[in-house]
Amino acid sequence: MKNRISTALLISSISLALGIMHAMAAGERIDMGKCSKHPCPNTQTGEDPGAIEAREGGEIEASLLANASDKGRWSSVILLSSSTEKQELSMPIIMADKFNLSLDPKKGRLTFASPHATQSFKISEASSAENSKHPCFKYQVRVIDARSDYALIKKTCPKQEYRPQRFYRGTDYYIYDQKTNTMRSIWSASTQIDTSTPFPTAKPEISIKYLKDGYGFDWIGVLPSDNPSVPVSVHNIYKREVDKNNQLSLVCYDVTNPRHPVKENEMCESESLERIGN
C-alpha cells in the first residue's frame, strides 16, 4: 500500500538519519554528492542526490520524533547546540504526558514543559571559540531516562580547541526533578589535555532508581582521568527536603554506609543549574 514502507527501507532510512545526526554531532560536514547539471538528469525530481538524502533523512528524524517509542526517541534524538532550526531543538520526552524538552542555544537555556509546569535552567551558551566564556562552547543534550516528573539528562562536550593548543572534552549527567524545580549534577568528568585519554564518559552508562521521595544513584565503574583510569563506587540518594527557607529542594546523601548516611559530602556533585524565570 502507498503508506507502507518495507522493513528494510525503514531500517536503511533510519540508519541514514542517525548517520547524519551523529556526523553533525561530531562536527562533520555531510556531502552526499552534487550533479554537474541543473536540474539533475539522474534523479526523478531533478534534485542533487545530496539534497534528496538530506531531506529524506530529515523526514525520518521528524518521524522518530513523532512516532517512535519514548525510549526509542531518547536513544535516537540528540539536541545539538549548533542547530539553528527550531524543530531540531525540541523533542517529546513522554509523549502520552505531553512532557517536552527544548534547548535554546543562544540563551543557553534548557526547558522542560508539561501541563503541570514549565521550568527552565541555564545550561551553557553556544558560541564561537573566540567569544566563549567556557571551554565547552558546543555540546549535545540527550535524554537517558525519564518519567512524567523527572528526566536524567546527559550533556556531552565533544573535543574542541577553545584556545590555541588547548582542548576540552567532557560529560555531565544531571537529574531534573519537577517537584523541586531542580536540576543538579550527579556525575561529571572532563579533560583539558590533548592526549589519548579515553573520552570522559561514564562506563557503564549511569542510571537512576526512582524512589518515593527522590532518587537512588548506585554506580560502580571507571572514572576517566588524564592519568590511569581509576575505579570508583558511588552510592548516593537524592531526597526531597524542605530547606531553611521553607523551599522544597533536592538534597544528596552518600549512603555508602547505609547506617550512617552523610549529607552533601565529596561524593555528591555540588553543581545545581541556575533556574530561569521561575
C-alpha positions in Angstrom: 0.0 0.0 0.0 1.0 3.6 -0.6 1.7 4.4 3.1 3.5 1.2 3.9 7.3 1.2 4.0 9.2 -2.1 3.9 11.2 -3.0 7.0 14.4 -3.0 5.0 13.8 0.5 3.6 12.8 1.8 7.1 15.9 0.5 8.7 18.0 1.9 5.9 16.4 5.3 6.2 16.7 5.4 10.0 20.4 4.4 9.6 20.9 7.3 7.2 19.1 9.7 9.5 21.2 8.6 12.5 24.4 8.7 10.5 23.7 12.3 9.5 22.8 13.2 13.1 25.9 11.5 14.6 28.2 13.1 12.0 26.6 16.5 12.8 27.2 15.8 16.5 30.9 15.2 15.7 31.1 18.4 13.7 31.5 16.7 10.3 30.2 18.1 7.1 27.8 15.9 5.1 28.4 15.9 1.4 26.3 13.3 -0.5 27.3 14.4 -3.9 26.2 17.0 -6.5 25.1 17.0 -10.1 27.1 18.9 -12.7 23.8 20.0 -14.4 20.6 21.5 -13.1 18.1 20.1 -13.0 19.9 16.9 -12.3 19.2 14.4 -15.1 19.9 11.4 -12.8 17.1 11.8 -10.3 13.3 11.8 -10.8 12.9 15.2 -9.1 15.9 16.9 -10.7 17.5 17.5 -7.2 21.1 16.8 -6.3 21.5 13.3 -4.7 22.8 15.0 -1.5 19.8 17.3 -1.2 17.4 14.3 -1.6 19.2 12.2 1.0 19.4 15.1 3.5 15.7 15.8 3.0 14.8 12.2 3.4 17.0 11.9 6.5 15.2 14.9 8.0 11.8 13.3 7.3 12.9 10.1 9.1 14.2 12.2 12.0 10.8 14.0 12.2 9.1 10.6 12.1 11.2 9.4 15.0 10.3 12.5 17.0 6.6 12.0 16.4 6.1 8.2 16.3 9.0 6.3 18.0 8.5 4.9 21.5 9.7 7.2 24.2 12.9 5.1 24.8 13.4 4.7 21.1 13.3 8.5 20.7 15.8 9.1 23.6 18.3 6.7 22.1 18.0 8.3 18.6 17.5 12.0 19.0 20.2 14.4 20.1 19.7 18.1 20.6 22.7 20.0 19.3 23.8 23.4 20.4 24.9 24.1 16.8 21.4 23.6 15.4 19.6 26.7 14.1 16.2 25.1 13.1 13.6 25.3 15.9 12.3 21.8 15.1 15.7 20.3 15.7 15.9 21.8 19.2 12.9 20.2 20.8 11.6 16.7 21.4 8.8 15.0 23.3 10.2 13.1 26.4 7.0 11.3 27.4 4.6 11.6 24.5 1.5 10.5 26.4 2.0 13.0 29.2 2.9 15.9 26.9 6.2 16.2 28.6 8.6 18.0 26.3 12.3 19.2 26.3 13.7 22.1 24.3 17.1 23.8 24.0 17.7 27.4 23.3 21.5 27.5 22.4 21.7 31.3 22.1 20.4 31.8 25.6 21.9 28.6 27.0 18.5 27.6 28.2 17.1 24.1 28.7 13.3 24.0 29.2 11.1 21.2 30.5 7.4 21.7 29.7 4.3 19.7 30.7 0.7 20.6 31.5 1.8 20.8 35.2 4.8 23.1 34.9 7.3 24.8 32.6 10.8 25.1 34.1 14.0 26.4 32.6 17.6 26.1 33.6 20.9 27.8 32.5 22.9 25.0 30.9 25.5 26.7 28.6 25.5 29.3 25.9 26.7 28.1 22.5 29.2 30.4 20.9 32.4 30.6 18.9 35.7 29.7 20.5 36.7 33.3 20.3 33.7 34.5 22.2 33.3 31.7 24.6 33.5 32.2 28.4 33.6 28.4 28.9 35.7 25.7 27.2 32.5 23.8 26.3 31.2 26.2 23.6 29.4 23.5 21.6 27.6 20.5 23.1 24.9 17.8 22.8 22.0 17.1 25.0 20.4 13.6 25.3 17.7 12.1 27.5 18.9 8.9 29.2 15.8 8.1 31.3 12.6 9.8 32.3 9.1 9.7 33.7 6.4 12.3 33.7 8.0 14.3 36.5 11.8 13.8 36.1 14.5 13.3 33.5 18.1 12.0 33.5 20.0 14.2 31.1 23.4 13.7 29.6 25.4 16.7 28.2 28.4 15.9 26.1 31.1 18.3 25.0 33.0 16.8 22.0 36.7 17.5 21.7 37.1 21.2 20.9 40.0 23.6 20.8 38.9 26.5 22.9 42.3 28.3 22.9 45.3 27.7 20.7 46.5 24.2 21.5 44.1 24.0 24.4 41.5 21.3 24.1 38.4 20.3 26.1 36.2 17.2 26.3 33.6 16.5 28.9 30.5 14.7 30.1 27.9 15.8 32.6 24.8 13.9 33.9 22.0 15.9 35.5 18.8 14.9 37.3 15.9 17.1 36.6 13.2 17.0 39.3 9.9 18.7 38.5 8.6 18.6 42.1 11.5 20.7 43.5 12.1 22.7 40.3 15.7 21.5 40.5 18.4 20.3 38.0 21.6 19.2 39.7 24.7 17.4 38.6 25.1 13.8 39.7 28.3 12.9 37.7 30.8 15.0 35.9 34.2 14.3 34.2 36.3 16.3 31.7 39.8 16.6 30.4 41.7 19.7 29.0 44.8 17.9 27.8 45.0 16.6 24.2 46.2 13.1 24.9 45.0 9.6 24.1 42.9 9.6 27.3 39.6 7.8 26.6 36.6 10.1 26.2 35.4 11.1 29.7 32.0 9.4 29.8 30.6 7.1 32.4 31.2 3.3 31.9 28.7 1.7 32.3 26.1 4.3 31.5 24.6 6.0 34.5 21.1 5.1 35.6 18.8 6.3 38.4 16.3 4.4 40.6 13.1 6.2 41.1 12.2 6.4 44.8 9.1 7.7 46.6 10.8 10.8 47.9 13.7 11.2 45.4 16.2 9.1 43.5 18.8 6.4 44.1 22.1 6.5 42.3 24.4 3.4 42.6 27.3 3.4 40.2 30.4 1.2 40.1 32.7 1.9 37.1 35.8 3.6 35.9 36.3 7.3 36.4 38.3 8.6 33.4 41.2 10.9 34.0 44.4 12.2 32.4 46.2 9.6 34.4 45.5 5.9 34.5 41.7 5.3 34.9 40.5 4.9 38.5 37.8 2.5 39.6 35.2 4.3 41.7 32.0 3.4 43.5 29.2 5.9 44.1 26.1 5.2 46.3 24.0 8.4 46.7 20.4 9.2 47.4 18.8 12.4 46.3 15.9 13.3 48.7 13.3 16.0 48.6 13.6 18.0 51.7 12.3 21.4 52.9 15.3 23.8 53.4 15.7 26.7 55.9 13.8 29.0 53.5 10.8 26.6 53.6 11.6 25.6 49.9 11.5 22.0 48.7 14.9 21.1 47.4 16.9 18.0 46.3 19.5 17.0 48.9 22.3 14.5 48.3 23.2 11.8 50.9 26.2 9.5 50.5 24.8 6.1 51.6 28.0 4.0 51.1 27.5 3.1 54.7 23.6 2.8 54.8 23.6 3.0 58.6 25.4 6.3 58.6 24.4 8.4 55.6 26.5 11.6 55.1 24.8 14.7 53.7 26.4 16.6 50.8 29.9 15.2 51.1 32.6 14.9 48.5 30.8 12.0 46.8 28.0 14.5 45.8 28.4 16.7 42.8 27.8 20.2 44.1 26.5 22.0 41.0 22.9 22.9 40.6 21.9 24.6 37.4 20.5 28.1 37.8 16.7 28.3 37.4 15.5 30.9 34.9 12.3 32.9 35.3 10.6 30.6 37.8 
